Amino acid sequence: MMEIASLQLFVTVAASGSFSRAATLVGSTQSAVSKRIAELERECGWRLFARTGRGVELTDAGRWLLPRASVLASQVDGLADQLASTFATPRGVVRLALQPSIAWPLVGRLVARARQVLPAVRLQILEGPTGDVATWLREGRADLAVLNARDSRDDATPLFTTTFHLIAAAGDRLTRAATVRFGALRGLPLVAAVSPNGGRILLEEAAQRAGFGLELVAEVNSVNMLKRLVGAGVGYSIASRESVADELAAHVLQASRIVAPSLHEHFALRESTRRPSSPAVRRVAELVVGLCRESARRHSPRAGDTQ
């Protein structure tokens, strides 16, 4: 029978890529770690690691086992925190996953607020493409995730809506005006997020309805790289104004809201069903929802304002 301790060690070796580094992390010896992994492989009936000149790499069987072992190991690691948080002040680790384009300033505000009201809770922020965020939540590697509402279940909590803008390098003629018609995207060289991506899907659907395809010159899964490519004049991009706020303020980029039609992306908060909930997770979820609603109130037009 597989032991949890062996699975935890397997996860550590996979993360470190070396028996010796794993031994240092767990306070053991390389020979002891190697022996324990060999015993686990005999119990599994499959080789989990292949030795290389630089350490070890996962085999196909090891890659299959890793996400499942990670969930079990994290659940065991969190039992003490969950027990304490159930009967005392919320404490423990809470893992929040979201995509880079919407991470800031939400994460900054969340960390600051959590330090004030949840001092015993440690936040882990997982940032990645839409597909990765959904996978982390589904496999239990994240407790909470901010996802495109179209990818969310009925029990997801609505958070906010972003409006698509055409982003260009400062000085670009097409984006000088406050708005730009969607049809103007026809033939434009675009730098886009790698699929699958919720915003990318919405953009491609709108282009298909308009009768043209997107002219992609680069696909990247890094918001910083995307912004640098656009700033260098490689092409245009489609993003929310919030995601390029710093570059707009520094006059590196400029943005024009897309109209006719306008494009909006709705986001929601989901909790993992693969990990047991805890007061800490629920309190962090409440903070995320509260911060998003505060932001919406600050940016909503007042009576008498013009759109």
N, C-alpha and C positions, 0 to 999 in steps of 0.2 A: 504494500500500500504506500502510495506517495505521501511523504510528510510535507507539511507546510514549510518547515524550515528549509527543506531541499529546494522547493519551488522558489522561495525567497532568494536563496543563493543563486539559483539558475537565473533569475531576473537580474541580480547584481552582476553576474558574469556577462550576461548579454549586454547590459548597459555599459560596462567598462571595457568589454572586448578583450579581456585578459584575465587569466587565472591569478596572476601575481597582483594585478591592481585590485581585483575583487578580494583577494586575501587581505590586502592592506585595509580595504574599506570595512571588512567584517572583523578585523582583528584576529586573523588566523594565519595559517601558512599555505603556500602554494600547493604543497603536496596534499594537505588536508582538503583543500577546495577541490583539487583534481579528483581525489578519491570519492568525495561526496557526489560530484557531478557524474562520475562513472557509475556509481550505485544508482543514481536517478535514471541514467540511460538504460541500465539493465532492467529496472522496474518498468520503464516505458516500452522497452523493446526496440528503441530507435536511437541512432546517434543524434544528439542535439547540437553538437558543435564540431566544426572542422578546424584543425590546427592550421595556422598560416605562419609565415615568417614574422609577422608582427603581433601575433596573439591568436585569437580564435574568432571564428565567424559562425553564425547560426546556419544550420542545415535547413532544408525544407521543413523537416519535422520540428526543428527548433523554432522556426518562424511561425509555424502553426500554433505551437504551445505558448509562445511569449505573451500575446494579449490576454489569453485565458489565465496564465499564471500571474500576470501583473494584476488582474482584477482580484484574484484570491489573496495575493500577498498584500495588496493595499487595504483590502477589507480587514485582514487580520491585524495589520499595522494600526488601523484606525479604531480597533475595538476599545482600547483603553480610553482614547479621546471621546468616542461615542458614548461610552458609559459615563464618563465624567460630565460630558455636556448634557446628558439626559437629566442628571440630578444636580447640576450646579450651573455656574455661569457658562454660557456657550464657549467652547474651546475646541481646538484641534485644527486640522488642515482642511481648507475648502478650495477645491480646484474649479476655476472658472475658465471656460474656453470661448474664444471669439475670434473673428477674423480681423486682420490688421486695419482694414479700412474704417472700422467702427470702434477700434480699441481706445482711441484717444479722442476726447479727454475723459471718457467714461472711467477708464481704469485709474487714472490719476485721482479723480474725485472719490472713487470707491475706496482706494487704499487709504486716502486721507481720512475719510469718514469712518472706516473700519478701525483705524488706529484709535479714534476717539471713543467709539461706542462698543467695540468688540476687541479689547486689548489682548484677550487670550486666544484669538482666532488668527491663524496664519494663512494668508492668501497665496495660492499658486496660480499664476496667470498663464494659460496655454494659448498661444497665438498661432494661427495657421489658416490655410485655405478652407473654404466652406466645407468641402468634402472631408477634410481631416477633422474639423470641429464636430461634424455629425458622427464620424466614426468614434472619436474619443468619448462622446456622450453615450453612444450605443454600446460600446464595450465597457463602460464604467470607469474609464480612465479620467473622466471629468465628472464632477458633481453637478455642475450647472453649465449651460451653454446659451449664448445669444446667437440665434439662427434666423435666417430668412423665414418669415411667417408661413410661406408656402411649404416649407420643409418641416413645420411644427405640427404637433398633435393638437387635438381640441383642448387639452388641459394646459397648453402653453399660455403664458401671460404676455399680452401685448406690451411692447415697450416704447417704440418710437418709429417714425417714418422719415426716410431721407429722400431728398429730391435730387435727380440726376442733373449734373452740369457738364458742359463741354469744357475741358481743362486744356490750356495751352501755355506755351512760354510767354512771359511778359512781352508786350508789344505786338502780339498777334492781332491781325486786323479782324478776323472772324469773331473773336470773342471780346471785342471792345464793348459791344452793346450788352445791356443787362440780360437779354434773352437771345436765343438762336433757335431757328426752326429745326425740327428733327430731320427734315429733308436735306438740310445742309451737310449732314454727316455722310451723304452719298459720295463715295470716292475718297474720303479723308483717310490719311494714314493713321491708324489707331494703335495705341499700346493698351493692351487689355489684360485682365486677370486670367489666369489659367483656368479652364473648365475642369470640373464642375464648379460653378460660382453663381450664386443667386442673381447678382446684378448683371453678370454676363448673359445669363439665360434671358432675363427680361429685355436686355438690349437687342439680342439676336431675334427674339420674337417680334419686337417692334419693327426692326429692320425688315423682317420677312413680310410683315403686314404692309409695310411701305413699298415693297417690291424691289428691294435691293439687298445685297450682302455686305458684310463688314469687310473693310480693307485692313487686315491686321498686319502690322509690320513687326510686332513683338508681343509675346505672351509671357508674363512674369507673375510669380506668386509672392513678390515682395512689394509692398506699397512704397517703401523708400526708393527702390530701384525704378518703379514706375514713374514716380515723381521726378527723379533725376533724368530719366530718358526724355520726359516731356519738357522739362526745363532746358535740356540741351537741344531742343528743337527737332528731335527724332520723329515726333508725331504728336497727335492729340490723345486724350484719354477721356473716359467718362467716369465721373466720381461725384460723391457728395461734396458740397462746399466745406463741410466740417472737416473732412479728411485732408484738405489742403489748406486749412486756415492759416497755419504758420507761414507757408510759402506765399500765400496771397498777401499777408501782412508785410512780408519782406520784399514784395514786388518781384518775386522770382517767377511766379505763375499768375495766370488770370483765369477767371471762370465766368461762363455765361450759362444761365439756366435754360435748359432745353424745353421748348414748348411745341405745341401742335404736332404730336401730342406731348404733354408733360409726362415724365416717367418718375415713378415713386417706388421705393423698396421698403417694405414693412418688416420690422424685426420683433422677435418675441423671445422670452426667456423660458427655457425648458430645464427640468430637473431629470437626472439620470434615473432610470428604473432598475439599473443593474447594481446600484449601490444603495445601502440602507440610508435613509434620510436621517438628519440629526438636527437639533436646535441650531447648531452653528450654520449648517447649510441653509436652513430656513431663514435665519436672520440675515445672512448675506444676500439671499434672494430678495428679501424685503428691502434691503439697502439699494440693490440694483434697480428695483422697480421704483422706489422713492426718488432716487437720483434722476432717473429718466423723466419722471413726471415733473420734478422741479425744473429741469432743463426745458421741458415743453412749455411750462408756464412762463418761464423767462422769455422764450422766443415767440410765444403766440402774440398775434397782433392785438393791440388794445382797441377799444371802441373808438371809432372815428379815424383809425389808421387806414391808409390805403394799401392795397395789395400791389 
